[in-house]
Amino acid sequence: MFDLIQTQLYIKVKIVNPEGTPLKKDEKIGPVNLFGHSLFPQMDISLNECLVSNSSNTYLYRSYFETPLNPGFDCKISQLTSETFYKENNDGLKQRSNFFLIKCHRGYDSKLHGDLFHQEKLLLNLVHVKLKLIRSKLDFFLQGDAGYKVILEKINLLVRKVRFSPGVILGYAKVLENDGAKYPLNRVLCKVYSVPQGSKSFVQDNIFVGQMPKRIIVGCVDNDAFHGTFQKSHFDFKHCHMNFIGIYVDEQPKPRAPLELNFDKNNYIKGYHSLF
């Protein structure tokens, strides 16, 4: 059996000049935040040729949201820096760039951000797992001057295998005679909506139909950053001077009254507390 929650993706990558030569110390280029995840905007997971994941090009945004909102502060300034996770500012870009300016090659061990890899039940033997990763465009995971290349030298999927005694295996087999294997998943959906430039308000109906989510996270980025540009990070979230935001279920505000914010006067504490 396999412990999917311990699955990691190892990537060995390097950034080179247009001619294929190593970078010099004065090169104005660097990776975006969470470089290992930003390489792939989409990840599809299939079990026995059945798709069990949400097929969309927002995998890297899910990875980013789950990284700063879940681990503690100590993890962010230590373990997560090995995945090039730094605060989204100029100093953070400089620190990420140093990984490749000092050393041409860089390896990443990254946990996979998929529903199946966030549940604790072991995967049974003889289940065919297919993992499909689609690579991003260059201007989506690099910041700086254009023309540089990214070479993926090695990609390994590290899987933890669990061995049981014969008695435990027979117990599993007996249970499976009467019922199939069930894996409870906390499903995460990332949805994208465009707000017309210059709009003073935005209303989106029927975001969810049927089962309601237990948590909603809203992020705003520039349109060109979302679609990829060397000059902006697609993780550069902005408040856009938002002064009112509410969620309604059957025309009733949920889970609390709408938030009234004023970023010019530093009045946003209720929005911050809503994250916890």
MOURSUL-V538694 format. One line per field, one symbol per residue. ss: DSSP state (h for helix, s for strand, l for the rest). phi: phi as a letter, one per 20 degrees, with the letter a starting at -180 (. if undefined). A space follows every 10 residues. Layout:
ss: ???
phi: ???
This chain:
ss: lsssssssss ssssssllll lsllllllss slllhhhhls ssssssslls slllllllhh hhhhhhhhhh llhhhhllhh hhhllllllh hhhhhhhhhh hhllssssss slllhhhhll llslllllss sssssllhhh hsssllllss ssssssssss sllllhhhhh hhhhhhhhll llllllllll llllllllll llllllllll llllllllll llhhhhhlll llllllllll lllssllssl lsslllllss lshhhlslhh hhhlll
phi: .ceffefcde cdcbdcfgen effdfefdba efflgfeffc fccddcdlmd fddeebedgf ffffffffed ffffffecff ffelecgfbf ffffffffge fecfebdcdc fedcgfedde ffeffmdedd ddddeefgfe cccpfeofcd deebccdece ddddfgffff fffffffdbe fccfdefddd ddcedgfnfe bbccelfccn fefebcddcc cfffffeobf ecefdefcel lfdbbbdccl mdfcebfged dbffdldbff fffffd
